[in-house]
Amino acid sequence: MTERLPLSLTTCTSCGKPIPPGSKSTKFPCPSCGEIQIKRCEKCRKFGRNYKCPKCSFTGP
């Protein structure tokens, strides 16, 4: 029998909700520090909700 590992979903940087595979989400490096990958779900992108980089505190739409 094969051991099953739990599936870990990526979470949206703006709202904190899990981002399901295959959704119209995006990910990009922080525009300020470039060290953190910002991940945004489809709804937060659509409504232009702010996000905040956990490392440098850069805030963007």
ChimeraX attribute file (.defattr): number of C-alpha atoms within 10 A of each C-alpha:
attribute: neighborCount
match mode: 1-to-1
recipient: residues
	/A:1	3
	/A:2	4
	/A:3	5
	/A:4	6
	/A:5	6
	/A:6	6
	/A:7	6
	/A:8	7
	/A:9	11
	/A:10	15
	/A:11	16
	/A:12	21
	/A:13	20
	/A:14	22
	/A:15	14
	/A:16	12
	/A:17	13
	/A:18	14
	/A:19	18
	/A:20	12
	/A:21	9
	/A:22	6
	/A:23	9
	/A:24	12
	/A:25	17
	/A:26	13
	/A:27	12
	/A:28	11
	/A:29	13
	/A:30	21
	/A:31	14
	/A:32	14
	/A:33	13
	/A:34	13
	/A:35	12
	/A:36	15
	/A:37	15
	/A:38	20
	/A:39	21
	/A:40	27
	/A:41	23
	/A:42	14
	/A:43	14
	/A:44	18
	/A:45	16
	/A:46	10
	/A:47	9
	/A:48	12
	/A:49	13
	/A:50	14
	/A:51	19
	/A:52	15
	/A:53	21
	/A:54	13
	/A:55	12
	/A:56	13
	/A:57	12
	/A:58	13
	/A:59	14
	/A:60	14
	/A:61	11
